[in-house]
Every structure is written in C-alpha cells, then in structure tokens.
C-alpha cells in the first residue's frame, strides 16, 4: 500500500510539474492575415427591355464580369467596374456559297444582335453577418452591334467570314443593388451574388432579329430602328476575394 501511495504521489508531482511548465509557456500566436480588399466575379444576366425599347426587342441574355476594390477594411465603400456582353436576337439560315447555276456548296449564315456595356463607379455596402447588401452607380459606355458570319457544315464549324452590318454606341450609365451571401470564408472568401440594375443608354440606332432583308439584286435592306434603349439587368453569379 505504501508503495502504491508513493507511485501515485510521484505521478502527481510529475503531472503538476508538467502542467506548470505548459502554463509558463506563451501560447503560439495564430497566423495573422489581412482580409482581401479586391474582389472579382461573374454572373449570368438577363436583360429585360423597358419603355420604348420593349416595343421592338424581347428579353436578352449574356454574361457579366466585375472587379471591385474596397476603399476601407470593412468594404463599406468600394470602386466597382462592370463589363457585360448581351445578345438580344440571333438567327441562322442556309445559303448558297457563291453565284452561278445551282447550289453545290451550302453554308450557315448567322446574324446576331449584341450589346457591350462597360461602367465604372462607387459601391456602398451594409455588412450584415453572412449577408452583404449593396448599392452602386456607374458611368461608361454602351455599344450596339449586329454582325453576320458564315460557317461550313463539315468538320470545322468555325466561321471563315464575317461582316458588321450595323453599330452605334455612346455614353451610358447604370444604377442598382443586390445582396451577397458568403458561403466560404478565410483568405479567399466566396459569395453568391444576386442583383438588379437599371441600364440607361439614351437613344440608339440598332437592328432587331429579322431586320436585314436580302434583295433580289444581291443588296441588303437594313430596317434600322432608333429609339430609347433602356433595360433592366438581372444577374445571378459569384464573388471571389483575391488573396492579398
């Protein structure tokens, strides 16, 4: 019994000594890193025409990319840049390649109506836990263009000839907002992004689907439209913080 008591006392003394040595040691400081202040991302977008533009154009679809640089550590005030590419009309038909009697070679003639948008401006946000509610305005440009291209039907489908039928552009601005839901944290946070913005382009001259008519003499009739060209942009995408 005495031997067992001595063993327990010795073990306890060793344990107290080991615990005291651990308490005397300062805990290792966790790795310090700065939260990212630069973000980028992309979205699928739907363009909903408004006003006079809605009389001539249906819904458009496209993609949007953005770049945001926070001006403060909390990301309340940022500078935001957006670039979008939209298509609001597209048609493809089979035509003969070259003239002459008969049609030995047929090709696909595709005509697409596109819009390119670019804006730069401030963004203001309200962080709320995993959510980030934001609003933004931007100024920049909008460019409307209708292009036709020809591609073959065997082996390669890549276009081998193209032409621009109509284009018009100028000053534009937008304003809107959205909400982000953070799904991962750390040094490279990822968030889902849902938002909507009003795109104001002023008056533009543009073509719509079916707006180019092939005349019997080989010339083209361009049925251009000039009107206000404003629309809403609905977007769903992701935002990714870039590691500092």
C-alpha positions in Angstrom: 0.0 0.0 0.0 2.8 2.5 0.9 4.5 1.6 -2.4 1.3 2.4 -4.3 0.9 5.7 -2.5 4.5 6.7 -3.3 3.8 5.8 -7.0 0.6 8.0 -7.1 2.4 10.9 -5.3 5.3 10.7 -7.8 3.0 10.6 -10.7 1.1 13.6 -9.4 4.2 15.5 -8.8 5.3 14.9 -12.3 1.9 15.9 -13.6 1.9 19.2 -11.6 5.4 19.9 -12.8 4.4 19.2 -16.5 1.3 21.4 -16.2 3.3 24.2 -14.6 5.7 24.1 -17.4 2.9 24.4 -20.0 1.3 27.3 -18.2 4.6 29.1 -18.2 4.8 28.8 -22.0 3.1 31.6 -24.0 0.6 30.2 -26.5 1.6 30.3 -30.1 0.0 33.3 -31.8 -2.3 32.4 -34.7 -1.3 33.2 -38.2 -2.2 36.8 -38.9 -3.6 37.8 -42.3 -5.4 40.7 -43.8 -8.9 40.2 -45.2 -9.0 40.7 -49.0 -9.9 44.1 -50.3 -10.0 43.2 -54.0 -12.9 41.1 -55.4 -13.8 39.8 -58.8 -16.6 37.6 -60.1 -19.0 36.8 -62.9 -22.7 36.4 -63.4 -25.3 35.1 -65.9 -27.5 38.0 -66.8 -31.0 38.6 -68.3 -31.8 41.9 -69.9 -35.4 43.0 -69.6 -36.3 45.8 -72.1 -38.2 48.8 -70.7 -40.2 51.6 -72.2 -39.8 52.2 -75.9 -37.1 49.5 -76.2 -39.6 46.8 -75.1 -41.8 47.6 -78.2 -39.0 46.2 -80.5 -36.9 43.8 -78.5 -37.6 40.7 -76.4 -35.5 39.5 -73.5 -31.8 39.3 -73.9 -29.2 37.0 -72.3 -25.5 37.2 -71.6 -22.7 37.3 -69.1 -21.2 39.9 -66.8 -17.9 40.3 -65.1 -17.0 42.7 -62.3 -14.0 44.0 -60.4 -14.3 45.7 -57.0 -11.7 47.3 -54.9 -12.6 48.2 -51.3 -11.6 51.6 -50.1 -11.8 50.7 -46.4 -11.1 47.5 -44.4 -14.8 46.8 -43.9 -15.6 47.1 -47.5 -18.4 49.7 -46.9 -17.2 51.9 -49.7 -15.7 50.5 -52.9 -14.9 51.3 -56.5 -16.6 48.9 -58.9 -16.1 48.2 -62.6 -18.6 46.1 -64.7 -18.3 44.7 -68.2 -21.2 42.9 -69.9 -21.9 41.2 -73.2 -25.5 40.5 -74.2 -27.3 39.0 -77.1 -30.9 40.1 -77.8 -31.5 38.4 -81.2 -30.0 35.6 -83.3 -31.0 33.9 -86.5 -29.3 31.2 -88.7 -30.2 30.2 -92.3 -28.7 28.1 -95.0 -27.5 29.9 -98.1 -25.5 29.1 -101.2 -21.8 30.0 -101.3 -21.0 32.0 -104.4 -23.1 32.5 -107.5 -23.7 30.5 -110.6 -26.2 27.9 -111.6 -27.3 25.5 -108.8 -26.1 25.4 -105.2 -23.2 23.0 -104.8 -22.0 24.4 -101.5 -24.3 25.5 -98.7 -23.2 27.4 -95.6 -24.7 28.6 -92.4 -25.3 32.4 -92.3 -25.7 33.5 -88.7 -26.7 37.0 -87.7 -26.6 38.1 -84.1 -27.6 41.3 -82.3 -25.3 42.2 -79.4 -24.7 44.8 -76.8 -21.5 45.5 -74.9 -21.6 47.5 -71.7 -18.9 49.0 -69.5 -19.3 51.1 -66.4 -17.2 52.4 -63.5 -18.4 54.0 -60.3 -18.8 53.8 -56.5 -20.4 51.0 -54.5 -21.8 51.3 -50.9 -22.5 48.2 -48.8 -24.0 47.3 -45.5 -22.5 44.1 -44.0 -25.0 42.0 -42.0 -23.4 38.8 -40.8 -23.0 36.4 -43.8 -25.1 38.8 -45.9 -23.8 41.9 -47.7 -26.3 44.4 -49.0 -25.0 46.8 -51.6 -26.0 49.6 -54.0 -23.9 51.0 -56.9 -23.9 53.6 -59.7 -21.6 53.8 -62.7 -21.0 55.7 -65.8 -19.4 54.4 -69.0 -20.5 53.3 -72.5 -22.9 51.0 -74.4 -22.3 49.7 -77.8 -25.0 48.0 -80.0 -23.8 45.9 -83.0 -25.3 43.5 -85.5 -22.8 41.0 -87.0 -23.2 38.3 -89.7 -20.8 35.4 -90.1 -20.5 32.4 -92.4 -19.5 28.9 -91.3 -19.4 25.5 -93.1 -21.3 22.3 -92.1 -18.5 19.7 -92.5 -15.7 19.0 -89.9 -15.0 22.5 -88.6 -17.9 24.8 -87.6 -15.7 27.8 -87.1 -16.8 30.9 -89.1 -14.5 31.7 -92.0 -16.0 35.1 -92.9 -17.8 37.8 -91.0 -19.2 41.3 -91.5 -20.6 44.1 -89.3 -23.9 45.2 -90.6 -24.8 48.0 -88.1 -23.3 49.5 -84.9 -24.0 52.5 -82.7 -22.7 53.5 -79.3 -22.1 56.3 -76.8 -22.4 57.4 -73.2 -24.4 55.2 -70.7 -25.0 54.9 -67.0 -26.5 52.4 -64.6 -27.6 52.1 -61.0 -28.8 49.3 -58.9 -28.1 47.0 -56.0 -28.1 43.5 -54.7 -27.2 41.1 -51.9 -24.3 38.7 -51.4 -24.4 35.5 -49.3 -21.0 34.4 -48.1 -20.6 30.6 -48.5 -16.9 30.2 -47.6 -14.6 32.4 -45.5 -10.8 32.5 -44.9 -8.3 34.3 -47.1 -10.3 33.6 -50.3 -14.0 34.2 -49.5 -16.7 33.2 -51.9 -20.2 34.6 -52.0 -23.3 34.1 -54.1 -24.4 37.3 -55.7 -27.9 38.3 -56.8 -28.7 41.8 -58.0 -30.6 44.0 -60.5 -29.6 47.3 -62.1 -31.2 49.9 -64.4 -29.2 50.4 -67.6 -29.8 53.7 -69.3 -28.3 54.1 -72.8 -30.2 57.1 -74.2 -31.3 56.8 -77.9 -29.6 54.2 -80.0 -29.9 53.1 -83.6 -30.0 49.3 -83.9 -31.2 46.2 -85.8 -33.6 43.6 -84.4 -34.0 39.9 -85.4 -35.2 39.8 -89.0 -34.2 43.4 -89.6 -31.9 42.5 -92.5 -33.6 41.7 -95.8 -31.8 40.2 -98.8 -33.0 41.8 -102.0 -33.1 40.0 -105.4 -30.3 42.1 -106.8 -27.9 41.0 -104.1 -28.1 44.1 -102.0 -29.3 44.4 -98.4 -32.1 46.4 -96.9 -31.4 47.4 -93.3 -34.5 48.1 -91.3 -32.8 50.0 -88.5 -34.7 51.3 -85.5 -33.9 54.4 -83.5 -35.4 54.6 -80.0 -34.6 54.8 -76.3 -32.7 51.6 -75.4 -33.1 51.2 -71.7 -33.4 47.9 -69.9 -33.1 46.1 -66.5 -30.2 43.7 -65.9 -31.0 40.8 -63.6 -27.9 38.9 -62.5 -27.0 35.7 -60.6 -23.4 34.8 -60.0 -20.5 34.6 -57.6 -18.0 37.0 -56.0 -14.5 35.8 -55.0 -12.0 37.7 -52.8 -8.4 37.8 -54.1 -5.8 36.8 -51.6 -3.6 39.9 -50.6 
